[in-house]
Amino acid sequence: MSHYQKLAIIIIRMIAVGITLYALVMTSGVLVLGVITLNAPLEMIGLFFPVVFMILGLVLFALSKPLAALIARGL
C-alpha cells in the first residue's frame, strides 16, 4: 500500500466520520425540537435525512480502502 493510498484512506475516513457525526447531531436536534418543543408525534418529524446521512457515512467508512485504491491508482 503506497503513501498516497494511506493518505486517501485517512481523508475518506475523516469525511465519513464528519458526515456520521453531523447526522447524529442533526438527529438529536430534530428530536429535541420536534418532540420536546413542538410536542409533535414522531411520524411528523423528518428523520429521513439524518438516517440517510448516517447510512452514507457508514458506507463511506466501510468502503474507504477500495475507494482509496481507486483514487491513488493514477498517482
Residue frames as a rotation matrix with the C-alpha (Angstrom) as fourth column:
MET 1
0.588 0.809 0.000 0.00
0.809 -0.588 0.000 0.00
0.000 0.000 -1.000 0.00
SER 2
-0.259 -0.728 0.635 1.52
0.714 -0.587 -0.382 3.29
0.651 0.354 0.672 -1.06
HIS 3
-0.831 -0.131 -0.540 1.72
0.484 -0.648 -0.588 6.50
-0.273 -0.751 0.602 0.87
TYR 4
-0.839 0.543 -0.040 -0.97
-0.479 -0.701 0.527 8.04
0.258 0.462 0.849 -1.32
GLN 5
-0.186 0.790 -0.584 -3.39
0.116 0.608 0.785 5.23
0.976 0.078 -0.205 -0.54
LYS 6
-0.369 -0.005 -0.930 -2.82
0.911 0.199 -0.362 5.58
0.186 -0.980 -0.069 3.19
LEU 7
-0.948 -0.005 -0.318 -3.37
0.084 -0.969 -0.234 9.32
-0.307 -0.249 0.919 2.96
ALA 8
-0.624 0.767 -0.152 -6.52
-0.463 -0.205 0.862 8.83
0.630 0.608 0.483 0.89
ILE 9
-0.189 0.539 -0.821 -7.87
0.593 0.729 0.342 6.32
0.782 -0.422 -0.458 3.44
ILE 10
-0.634 -0.101 -0.767 -7.33
0.740 -0.369 -0.563 8.82
-0.226 -0.924 0.309 6.25
ILE 11
-0.941 0.281 -0.188 -9.02
-0.317 -0.927 0.201 11.63
-0.118 0.248 0.961 4.34
ILE 12
-0.426 0.823 -0.375 -12.00
-0.228 0.304 0.925 9.47
0.876 0.480 0.058 3.30
ARG 13
-0.215 0.327 -0.920 -12.45
0.820 0.572 0.012 8.20
0.530 -0.752 -0.392 6.86
MET 14
-0.852 -0.086 -0.516 -12.32
0.388 -0.764 -0.515 11.75
-0.350 -0.639 0.684 8.23
ILE 15
-0.771 0.623 -0.134 -15.06
-0.558 -0.559 0.613 12.76
0.307 0.547 0.779 5.81
ALA 16
-0.250 0.689 -0.681 -17.12
0.159 0.723 0.673 9.70
0.955 0.060 -0.290 6.76
VAL 17
-0.457 0.041 -0.889 -16.80
0.884 0.128 -0.449 10.40
0.095 -0.991 -0.095 10.48
GLY 18
-0.959 0.100 -0.265 -17.76
-0.058 -0.985 -0.163 14.02
-0.277 -0.141 0.950 9.88
ILE 19
-0.542 0.804 -0.243 -20.88
-0.478 -0.057 0.876 13.02
0.691 0.592 0.415 7.97
THR 20
-0.167 0.468 -0.868 -21.86
0.551 0.774 0.312 10.49
0.818 -0.426 -0.387 10.63
LEU 21
-0.671 -0.112 -0.733 -21.35
0.717 -0.349 -0.603 12.95
-0.188 -0.931 0.314 13.49
TYR 22
-0.915 0.392 -0.094 -23.34
-0.402 -0.867 0.294 15.57
0.034 0.307 0.951 11.60
ALA 23
-0.302 0.836 -0.459 -26.17
-0.159 0.430 0.889 13.04
0.940 0.341 0.003 11.23
LEU 24
-0.298 0.155 -0.942 -26.08
0.849 0.495 -0.187 12.22
0.437 -0.855 -0.279 14.95
VAL 25
-0.870 -0.040 -0.492 -26.22
0.303 -0.830 -0.469 15.88
-0.389 -0.557 0.733 15.92
MET 26
-0.768 0.622 -0.155 -28.96
-0.534 -0.487 0.692 16.52
0.355 0.613 0.706 13.38
THR 27
-0.266 0.673 -0.690 -30.99
0.309 0.737 0.601 13.56
0.913 -0.053 -0.404 14.72
SER 28
-0.430 0.081 -0.899 -30.75
0.903 0.024 -0.429 14.73
-0.013 -0.996 -0.083 18.30
GLY 29
-0.944 0.067 -0.323 -31.56
-0.045 -0.996 -0.075 18.31
-0.327 -0.056 0.943 17.30
VAL 30
-0.600 0.767 -0.228 -34.59
-0.395 -0.037 0.918 17.25
0.695 0.641 0.326 15.30
LEU 31
-0.201 0.520 -0.830 -35.83
0.646 0.707 0.287 15.06
0.736 -0.478 -0.479 18.13
VAL 32
-0.635 -0.068 -0.770 -35.38
0.709 -0.448 -0.545 17.78
-0.308 -0.891 0.332 20.74
LEU 33
-0.931 0.271 -0.245 -37.00
-0.331 -0.910 0.252 20.42
-0.155 0.315 0.936 18.58
GLY 34
-0.522 0.757 -0.392 -39.85
-0.393 0.194 0.899 18.24
0.757 0.624 0.196 17.37
VAL 35
-0.116 0.496 -0.860 -40.76
0.560 0.748 0.356 16.11
0.820 -0.441 -0.365 20.35
ILE 36
-0.400 -0.097 -0.911 -39.96
0.908 -0.174 -0.381 18.29
-0.122 -0.980 0.158 23.33
THR 37
-0.901 -0.037 -0.433 -40.57
0.059 -0.998 -0.037 21.78
-0.431 -0.059 0.901 21.98
LEU 38
-0.687 0.628 -0.365 -43.36
-0.687 -0.399 0.607 21.30
0.236 0.668 0.706 19.48
ASN 39
-0.387 0.506 0.771 -44.94
-0.462 0.617 -0.637 18.16
-0.798 -0.602 -0.005 21.02
ALA 40
0.147 0.378 -0.914 -45.17
-0.986 0.131 -0.104 16.64
0.080 0.917 0.391 17.55
PRO 41
0.789 0.111 0.604 -45.56
-0.220 0.969 0.109 12.89
-0.573 -0.219 0.790 17.07
LEU 42
-0.153 -0.964 0.215 -42.55
-0.111 0.233 0.966 11.02
-0.982 0.124 -0.143 15.71
GLU 43
0.062 0.223 0.973 -44.28
0.863 0.478 -0.164 10.39
-0.502 0.849 -0.163 12.38
MET 44
0.913 0.372 0.171 -44.39
0.408 -0.791 -0.456 14.10
-0.034 0.486 -0.873 11.61
ILE 45
0.530 -0.798 -0.286 -40.73
-0.400 -0.533 0.745 14.74
-0.748 -0.281 -0.602 12.39
GLY 46
0.859 -0.223 -0.461 -38.42
-0.429 0.179 -0.885 14.48
0.280 0.958 0.059 9.40
LEU 47
0.383 -0.751 0.538 -35.90
-0.476 0.340 0.811 11.83
-0.792 -0.567 -0.227 10.39
PHE 48
0.939 0.014 0.345 -35.33
0.266 0.607 -0.749 10.72
-0.220 0.794 0.566 6.81
PHE 49
0.717 -0.679 0.160 -32.30
-0.230 -0.446 -0.865 12.90
0.658 0.583 -0.476 6.03
PRO 50
0.213 -0.688 0.694 -30.40
-0.972 -0.074 0.225 12.18
-0.104 -0.722 -0.684 9.27
VAL 51
0.503 0.009 0.864 -30.83
-0.159 0.984 0.083 8.44
-0.849 -0.180 0.497 8.69
VAL 52
0.954 -0.163 0.253 -29.68
0.283 0.204 -0.937 8.79
0.101 0.965 0.240 5.08
PHE 53
0.515 -0.806 0.291 -26.62
-0.652 -0.589 -0.477 10.79
0.556 0.056 -0.829 6.15
MET 54
0.261 -0.403 0.877 -25.81
-0.809 0.405 0.427 8.22
-0.527 -0.821 -0.221 8.84
ILE 55
0.721 0.044 0.691 -26.01
0.230 0.926 -0.299 5.35
-0.653 0.375 0.658 6.36
LEU 56
0.897 -0.410 0.164 -23.93
0.032 -0.311 -0.950 7.33
0.440 0.858 -0.266 3.85
GLY 57
0.367 -0.789 0.492 -21.23
-0.907 -0.422 0.000 7.97
0.208 -0.446 -0.871 6.45
LEU 58
0.306 -0.216 0.927 -21.08
-0.489 0.800 0.348 4.32
-0.817 -0.560 0.139 7.49
VAL 59
0.863 0.029 0.505 -20.92
0.382 0.617 -0.688 3.10
-0.331 0.787 0.521 3.89
LEU 60
0.768 -0.619 0.165 -18.21
-0.309 -0.583 -0.752 5.62
0.561 0.526 -0.639 3.08
PHE 61
0.236 -0.685 0.689 -16.21
-0.944 0.007 0.331 4.47
-0.232 -0.729 -0.645 6.10
ALA 62
0.472 0.001 0.881 -16.61
-0.099 0.994 0.052 0.82
-0.876 -0.112 0.470 5.13
LEU 63
0.799 -0.110 0.592 -15.56
0.592 0.321 -0.739 1.45
-0.109 0.941 0.322 1.52
SER 64
0.807 -0.488 -0.333 -12.62
-0.408 -0.868 0.283 3.71
-0.427 -0.093 -0.899 2.33
LYS 65
-0.109 -0.914 0.392 -9.92
-0.142 0.404 0.904 1.19
-0.984 0.043 -0.174 1.35
PRO 66
-0.017 0.095 0.995 -11.38
0.882 0.469 -0.030 0.31
-0.470 0.878 -0.092 -2.09
LEU 67
0.917 0.367 0.154 -12.05
0.397 -0.819 -0.414 3.98
-0.026 0.441 -0.897 -2.80
ALA 68
0.561 -0.787 -0.257 -8.51
-0.444 -0.549 0.708 4.89
-0.698 -0.283 -0.658 -1.78
ALA 69
-0.228 -0.633 0.740 -7.14
0.364 0.649 0.668 2.23
-0.903 0.422 0.082 -4.10
LEU 70
0.361 0.432 0.826 -9.15
0.926 -0.060 -0.374 3.70
-0.112 0.900 -0.422 -6.98
ILE 71
0.988 0.027 -0.153 -8.13
0.026 -1.000 -0.011 7.24
-0.153 0.006 -0.988 -6.16
ALA 72
0.385 -0.922 -0.049 -4.41
-0.537 -0.267 0.800 6.51
-0.751 -0.281 -0.598 -5.72
ARG 73
0.472 -0.199 0.859 -4.12
0.552 0.826 -0.112 4.20
-0.688 0.527 0.500 -8.72
GLY 74
0.775 -0.108 0.622 -3.32
0.547 -0.378 -0.747 7.02
0.316 0.919 -0.234 -11.11
LEU 75
0.879 -0.439 0.187 -0.84
-0.477 -0.817 0.325 8.75
0.010 -0.374 -0.927 -8.80
